[in-house]
Amino acid sequence: MYSNFIKYEIKKWSRDSMMGFMAMYPFIFGLIGRYMLPWIAEKSDFSIDLYADLIIVILTLMVPISFGALIAFSILEDRDDNILTSVKVTPLSINQFLSFRFFIVLVLAYITTVFVIWFSDIGNIPLKNIFAISLLASLEAPMYGLLINSLSNNKIEGFAVMKGFGIFMIFPIIALFFIDKKELFFSFAPGFWAAKSISSIIRGEGVLYLSYYQYYFIGILYLILLNIGAFKLFKRKVEI
């Protein structure tokens, strides 16, 4: 049963050119980090090492937004086709149906985030930290998918909401320029905690306001709470 859902999801992504292109985003980001940026650095005075945390944060935070948009548009299409209503009369509960799909997007976001950070090979981030930070960052994907659906009625509205959520990338990037308690002003942004976890690894412990483990575990808890809240909003929106 679940294998059929996976095939159905992949077929739907490949059928929509925009969704198919968005699924390729993470691989494009990895190639940019691995080849394009070193080429730019070689041709100019740009220093990758000086801006390593900034570069990795930008490349990393794009991944969960991309996959969040993918699952959001997929569910918006299901809502248009009344798929969610049809599921209600099957042995599979709507919660199981949605949970499985959000789990798929979480796994895909995790794998591709690992790929982007590892393949970019910037900042000398240890592999164990790549695995950990990728989990933290990938938790944003289902949250964005749920929020886009909670605030949209169709794909056109969803695309507008997705573009609006792009502003949440700006706050973690700005926060990288602060190393004292002022950085906490930007901590409401979902990507703040992954961004600061990355920065603390690259810059070293004792440089930033909190430690790596504080950024990481507070971030995990915060993202879980955000996902729970987003799911409640989504259930209220679609009345499931």
Secondary structure, DSSP 8 states (H G I E B T S, - for coil): -HHHHHHHHHHHHHHSHHHHHHHTHHHHHHHIIIIIHHHHHHHSS--TTTTHHHHHHHHHHHHHHHHHHHHHHHHHHHHHTTHHHHHTTSSS-HHHHHHHHHHHHHHHHHHHHHHHHHHHT-S---HHHHHHHHHHHHTHHHHHHHHHHHT-SSHHHHHHHHHHHTHHHHHHHHHTT--SGGGGGGTTSTTHHHHHHHHHHHH-TTSSSS-HHHHHHHHHHHHHHHHHHHHHHHHHHHT-
